[in-house]
Amino acid sequence: MKKLLATLSTSAILAACITTTASAEGVWPFDVVNAADGKNEIVSYQGLEKAEKQWHICVLFPHMKDSYWVGVNYGIVDQARKLGVKATILEAGGYTEAAKQVSQYNDCLALGVDAIVIGAISEAGLAKSMAEGKEKGVVQVGVINPMSDVADARIFANYDDAAEAGAKFLVEKAGGEAMRMVHFPGPQGSGWAEASTAGVERAIEGSSIELLEAKYGDTGKSVQLKLVEDALQAYDDVNIIYGTAVTAEVAAQALEEAGNDDAMIAAYYSNEGMVDLVKSGVVTATVTESPVMEARIAMDMAVRILEGKDHMVHLFPSMTVVTADNIDGLDLSRSFAPEGWDPVYSVE
């Protein structure tokens, strides 16, 4: 991704995400970054219309505690229905449940599925089981969370770049005024959380923003609220709360209770709660990588591999910083499930 940023203008990357709302049928094409073999070029992804047979695809999620992963569920389920494949969807219950996800992976193998789409809690924890799956000829596709080439294909956002993009916006917003930031990356050991911290550190180096601490923790609302409250007690004059979408959702409450009315709130990825918060000005900025489309593409990749069709193996979604100034021009159906969507665990 760093090579991509060196060869493509920021405006070109961001323009890939700024589109008008698409109809439910018109989900394609979607611009992605083809990162295989160091190409790092924006390409237009076109999904299949139908699968050749009713493949059985198992899908593993870390959790569905928030609208981000509910949106991913929608993308998986809707694309399975469009393709005419069977899907079995399992969620582990949180980023502390790596052992449960391994057990669920093994359950998928026991079902005799054709492919497994994996939103990994811990790739290292899954390594042994994934090696067994590979030996059995099960197609494996990584989605949302980082995964190496142990998978046959993968699509996930570079969260260091996402966090860097949002933090650079905050640096510009600070305008040279000294500010103190606490970053809330998410669960330690997930890989993407640590990556976000690296992105923040790059963005603010030499700027007027001081990073006081990166406070790691599960993305449940109660956990994030406690982390923000602890940070506000530990540090005086916090000017910026930056972190997960869940952090941004709960931060206003903690700031109000602490009597801090001036701090900016921002997130380096988006969930549905961000929409109204950005529009109202409670949240200054967020970043979106269109996770619904990541889910659709992961399912499409799995079917292409199963059917021996041409397929890409390493994709990044394009990302954009979302503010009150541009949110009305974004295609939010690519990021969030429709209103009233309840998680679905089986497509027959």
Number of C-alpha atoms within 10 A of each C-alpha: 18 9 12 18 13 10 11 13 11 14 9 11 21 13 14 19 24 19 13 12 15 14 10 11 7 8 16 16 11 19 20 26 23 23 19 14 8 11 12 22 21 20 14 14 16 13 18 16 11 16 17 13 13 16 20 22 25 26 28 23 26 23 21 19 15 16 22 23 24 25 28 28 27 23 26 26 26 20 26 26 15 14 21 19 21 19 27 19 21 22 19 20 15 19 23 18 15 21 15 16 28 23 14 20 23 16 14 24 20 9 12 13 18 21 25 28 27 26 26 24 28 22 21 14 14 19 13 12 16 23 14 13 19 15 9 12 12 22 22 26 28 30 29 26 23 21 22 11 11 15 20 18 24 29 29 22 25 24 28 22 22 25 32 23 23 27 28 19 19 22 20 12 12 17 12 11 11 12 19 18 22 21 26 30 30 28 21 15 15 21 18 21 23 18 20 28 25 17 22 27 19 18 22 19 13 9 17 16 23 18 18 14 14 20 19 20 19 20 22 18 18 12 17 26 21 16 20 24 18 13 21 20 11 10 13 10 12 22 20 22 25 28 31 26 30 28 28 33 22 19 28 22 14 18 20 11 12 12 10 16 11 12 19 24 27 32 31 31 29 26 26 20 16 25 19 13 20 20 18 11 13 18 25 24 29 33 23 24 26 27 31 26 27 27 29 25 27 27 29 24 28 25 28 18 19 18 13 8 10 9 13 17 19 24 26 23 25 23 25 25 24 27 20 17 10 12 18 16 13 18 17 22 20 27 23 27 25 15 7 6 13 13 17 16 14 14 17 11
